Amino acid sequence: MAVCATVVAAAAVTLGAWSVGSAQERRVAYSVHGTITGMTLDLGDADVVVEGGGRRTSVAVEHVDRFGFDHGPVVRRTISGGVFVVRSRCPQTVLHGCSARYRVVVPDNVPLTVRTGDGSVTLRGYHGSALVTTGRGDIDISGFCGFSLQARAEAGGDVTVSTACPPPQLALRTTTGRVHARVPAGRYRIDASTSGGKPTVRGVTEDAGAPFSVQALSSSGPVLVERGP
């Protein structure tokens, strides 16, 4: 048994050395021009930062892939019905590491869908409607202004959102994570709940007839809805 353990340990060290020696990095950048009616990012466990592009007329995408043994993420890019779709997945192998990080710039009023698993999603200064879904990945959104924002962390990530204008529809959900919403002063229809205690609402006026709505739900984490700066 001692001899077997020694052999296994030596093999593990050898494989680790091979993995380090074969480590690769791939950097990709491109732009998409023309009429884009929507964008979908389906990125597996990659982290992604999305920045609002204002009045620019193209989508810009950058990603850095790190991997070993030539087994990098498999990326597919398609356009269907005017919707630009990026799908990225690391191969399911044991002997090497694989990761990806994305940075995407999206023009105003291009509807956005983002899906990750363990990857985090950061959204900065985006103006439009967006649906963001993660598994355990955290969601961090600031400077949002648009008609509808839905952000869901389905396996326990934290959801933090700050809006630059009163949102007609703001829906934030998580399971074991926390939900923190910061909105401009005003009147809101508010649906806030958690089984982990009493949700906190401060600095905004709750009004069932208000034109703006905030839903902030967590199965067990803390929930806070407050007036932003």
C-alpha positions as CSV (number, residue, x, y, z in Angstrom):
1,M,0.0,0.0,0.0
2,A,2.8,2.4,0.8
3,V,4.4,1.7,-2.6
4,C,1.1,2.3,-4.3
5,A,0.6,5.6,-2.5
6,T,4.1,6.7,-3.5
7,V,3.4,5.9,-7.1
8,V,0.1,7.8,-7.0
9,A,1.7,10.8,-5.4
10,A,4.5,10.8,-8.0
11,A,1.9,10.5,-10.8
12,A,0.0,13.5,-9.4
13,V,3.2,15.6,-9.2
14,T,4.1,14.7,-12.7
15,L,0.6,15.6,-14.0
16,G,0.7,18.8,-12.1
17,A,4.1,19.7,-13.7
18,W,2.8,18.8,-17.2
19,S,-0.2,21.0,-16.6
20,V,1.9,24.0,-15.5
21,G,4.3,23.4,-18.4
22,S,1.5,23.3,-20.9
23,A,-0.4,26.4,-19.6
24,Q,-1.7,28.6,-22.4
25,E,-3.4,31.9,-22.7
26,R,-5.5,33.0,-25.6
27,R,-6.7,36.6,-26.0
28,V,-9.5,37.4,-28.5
29,A,-11.1,40.8,-29.4
30,Y,-13.6,41.6,-32.1
31,S,-16.5,43.9,-33.0
32,V,-19.9,43.2,-34.5
33,H,-21.3,45.9,-36.8
34,G,-24.7,46.2,-38.4
35,T,-28.2,46.0,-37.0
36,I,-28.2,44.0,-33.7
37,T,-31.6,43.6,-32.2
38,G,-30.5,41.7,-29.1
39,M,-27.5,40.0,-27.5
40,T,-27.2,36.7,-25.6
41,L,-24.1,35.7,-23.6
42,D,-24.2,32.0,-22.5
43,L,-20.8,31.6,-20.9
44,G,-20.8,28.6,-18.6
45,D,-18.5,29.3,-15.6
46,A,-16.8,32.3,-17.2
47,D,-16.8,35.7,-15.4
48,V,-18.2,38.6,-17.5
49,V,-18.1,42.4,-17.3
50,V,-20.7,44.2,-19.5
51,E,-20.4,47.9,-20.1
52,G,-23.0,50.2,-21.5
53,G,-21.9,51.5,-24.9
54,G,-24.1,54.5,-25.2
55,R,-24.8,55.5,-28.8
56,R,-22.1,53.4,-30.4
57,T,-23.2,51.3,-33.3
58,S,-21.3,48.1,-32.7
59,V,-20.9,45.5,-30.1
60,A,-17.3,44.9,-28.8
61,V,-16.2,41.6,-27.3
62,E,-12.9,40.7,-25.6
63,H,-12.1,37.5,-23.8
64,V,-9.1,35.9,-22.2
65,D,-9.0,32.1,-22.1
66,R,-6.5,30.2,-19.9
67,F,-6.1,26.4,-20.3
68,G,-3.7,23.5,-20.6
69,F,-2.9,20.7,-23.1
70,D,-4.5,22.7,-25.9
71,H,-8.0,22.1,-24.4
72,G,-9.4,25.7,-24.4
73,P,-13.0,26.8,-24.2
74,V,-15.1,26.0,-27.1
75,V,-16.7,29.2,-28.4
76,R,-19.6,29.5,-30.8
77,R,-20.8,32.9,-32.3
78,T,-24.0,33.1,-34.2
79,I,-26.5,35.7,-35.4
80,S,-30.1,34.7,-35.8
81,G,-33.0,37.1,-36.4
82,G,-30.7,40.0,-35.5
83,V,-29.7,38.5,-32.1
84,F,-26.0,38.0,-31.6
85,V,-25.3,34.9,-29.5
86,V,-22.0,33.9,-27.8
87,R,-21.7,30.5,-26.2
88,S,-18.6,29.4,-24.4
89,R,-17.9,26.2,-22.5
90,C,-14.7,24.7,-21.1
91,P,-14.3,21.0,-22.0
92,Q,-15.1,18.4,-19.2
93,T,-11.7,17.0,-18.5
94,V,-9.7,16.3,-15.4
95,L,-6.1,16.8,-16.3
96,H,-6.1,20.5,-16.9
97,G,-7.5,23.8,-15.8
98,C,-9.7,25.9,-18.0
99,S,-11.2,29.4,-17.4
100,A,-12.4,32.4,-19.3
101,R,-13.1,36.1,-18.6
102,Y,-15.2,38.3,-20.8
103,R,-15.6,42.0,-21.3
104,V,-18.4,43.1,-23.6
105,V,-19.6,46.6,-24.6
106,V,-23.3,46.8,-25.6
107,P,-25.0,49.9,-27.1
108,D,-28.0,51.4,-25.5
109,N,-31.4,49.7,-26.1
110,V,-30.0,46.4,-27.3
111,P,-31.9,43.8,-25.2
112,L,-29.4,41.8,-23.2
113,T,-29.5,38.2,-21.8
114,V,-26.6,36.9,-19.8
115,R,-26.3,33.3,-18.4
116,T,-23.5,31.9,-16.3
117,G,-23.0,29.0,-13.8
118,D,-20.3,29.7,-11.2
119,G,-19.2,32.8,-13.2
120,S,-19.9,36.3,-11.8
121,V,-21.7,38.9,-13.8
122,T,-20.8,42.7,-13.6
123,L,-23.0,45.2,-15.4
124,R,-21.9,48.9,-15.6
125,G,-23.8,51.8,-17.0
126,Y,-26.1,49.7,-19.3
127,H,-29.3,51.4,-20.6
128,G,-31.9,49.0,-21.9
129,S,-33.7,45.8,-20.7
130,A,-31.7,42.9,-19.3
131,L,-32.2,39.4,-18.0
132,V,-29.2,38.1,-16.0
133,T,-29.1,34.5,-14.6
134,T,-26.3,32.8,-12.7
135,G,-25.9,29.7,-10.6
136,R,-23.6,30.4,-7.7
137,G,-22.1,33.4,-9.4
138,D,-22.6,36.8,-7.9
139,I,-24.4,39.6,-9.8
140,D,-23.3,43.2,-9.4
141,I,-25.1,45.9,-11.4
142,S,-24.7,49.6,-11.2
143,G,-25.8,52.6,-13.2
144,F,-28.6,50.6,-14.8
145,C,-31.4,52.6,-16.5
146,G,-34.1,50.9,-18.5
147,F,-37.6,49.4,-18.6
148,S,-37.0,46.0,-17.2
149,L,-34.2,44.3,-15.2
150,Q,-34.4,40.7,-14.0
151,A,-31.4,39.3,-12.0
152,R,-31.5,35.8,-10.6
153,A,-28.8,33.8,-8.8
154,E,-30.4,30.4,-8.8
155,A,-27.9,28.5,-6.6
156,G,-27.0,31.1,-3.9
157,G,-25.0,34.0,-5.4
158,D,-25.4,37.6,-4.1
159,V,-27.4,40.1,-6.1
160,T,-26.5,43.7,-5.8
161,V,-28.2,46.3,-8.0
162,S,-28.0,50.1,-8.2
163,T,-30.2,51.9,-10.7
164,A,-29.6,55.4,-12.2
165,C,-33.3,56.0,-12.9
166,P,-36.5,54.6,-11.3
167,P,-37.1,51.2,-12.8
168,P,-40.6,50.3,-14.1
169,Q,-39.8,46.6,-13.5
170,L,-37.0,45.5,-11.2
171,A,-37.0,41.8,-10.1
172,L,-34.1,40.4,-8.0
173,R,-34.0,36.8,-6.7
174,T,-31.6,34.5,-5.0
175,T,-31.7,31.4,-2.8
176,T,-29.1,31.5,0.0
177,G,-27.5,34.8,-1.1
178,R,-28.3,38.4,-0.2
179,V,-30.3,40.9,-2.2
180,H,-29.4,44.6,-2.1
181,A,-31.3,47.1,-4.2
182,R,-30.5,50.8,-4.4
183,V,-33.0,53.0,-6.3
184,P,-33.6,56.7,-6.7
185,A,-36.0,58.4,-4.3
186,G,-39.6,58.0,-5.2
187,R,-42.7,55.9,-4.8
188,Y,-42.5,52.2,-5.6
189,R,-44.6,49.0,-5.5
190,I,-42.3,46.8,-3.3
191,D,-42.4,43.1,-2.9
192,A,-39.5,42.2,-0.5
193,S,-39.2,38.9,1.5
194,T,-36.9,36.4,3.0
195,S,-37.3,33.5,5.3
196,G,-34.0,34.5,7.0
197,G,-35.5,37.4,8.9
198,K,-37.4,40.6,8.1
199,P,-36.5,42.5,4.9
200,T,-35.4,46.1,5.3
201,V,-36.9,48.9,3.3
202,R,-35.7,52.5,3.9
203,G,-35.6,55.8,2.2
204,V,-38.2,55.1,-0.4
205,T,-42.0,55.3,-0.3
206,E,-44.1,52.1,-0.6
207,D,-47.2,52.8,-2.7
208,A,-49.3,50.1,-4.3
209,G,-50.3,52.4,-7.1
210,A,-46.8,53.6,-8.0
211,P,-45.6,53.3,-11.6
212,F,-42.3,51.7,-10.6
213,S,-41.8,48.3,-9.0
214,V,-39.1,46.5,-7.0
215,Q,-39.2,42.8,-6.2
216,A,-36.4,41.6,-3.9
217,L,-36.6,38.0,-2.8
218,S,-34.2,35.6,-1.1
219,S,-35.0,32.2,0.3
220,S,-32.8,32.7,3.3
221,G,-30.4,35.6,2.8
222,P,-30.8,39.2,3.9
223,V,-32.9,41.6,1.8
224,L,-32.4,45.4,1.7
225,V,-34.1,47.9,-0.5
226,E,-33.0,51.5,0.0
227,R,-32.7,54.9,-1.6
228,G,-29.5,55.3,-3.6
229,P,-27.2,58.3,-3.6
